[in-house]
Amino acid sequence: MPVRITNFCNNCGVCEIICPYNAIYKGGSNWRKIQNRYFVYCDEGLEYDMFWSKEHYYVVPDKCTECIGKYPEPICMAACTRNCCIIDESNRESEDHLIAKKEYLESLSGNRE
């Protein structure tokens, strides 16, 4: 997971609005992968991974590209006034992997440009 949101988040929602790949979800929002397409909201009970949060916004790792090829740095980090969006050093991804993820996400219909 390239970027994660810390528990100091005050839930302002700016990061969710500006994320080019809809990778940021409001705390408590459910999601899942359907037919090899990236995550959408759903109402059923799910098993959650370490990035999911009930209390504050969170980043879905499969959708975060660190804004590589779009902005000089992750746009959520630049916009967060509380410095809650940080690079998760323990789960770094290679630049090649981030670029491949970006290209895949851009090939899906419905993503913000």
C-alpha positions, 0 to 999 in steps of 0.5 A: 500500500503506497499511501495510508491515512493515519488515525489523526484524520479529522474526516474532512474528505478532501483526499477522497474528492481529489483522488484520481482513482477513487482509492480513498473511502470514508471510514466504515464504507464497505467495498469489494472486488467484483468480476476482476474490476476494482472495488465498489460499495456494497452492504454485505458484511466483509472481512477487512484487511489492515488498511480498512478503518471504521473511524476515518478515511482509508486508502484501498491499496490496489487502487493507489498509484501514489499519483505517479505520472499525474502529480509530482507527489501523491495529491492526497498528501499535498492536500491534507492539512493535518499530514495524515496521508503518509507513504507506508514505508513498510509496503513500498511498491516499485515505480514499474508496479505503480505505473502498471497499476496506473495504466490498468486503472486508466483502462477501466471505464468510470475512473476520474481523469 
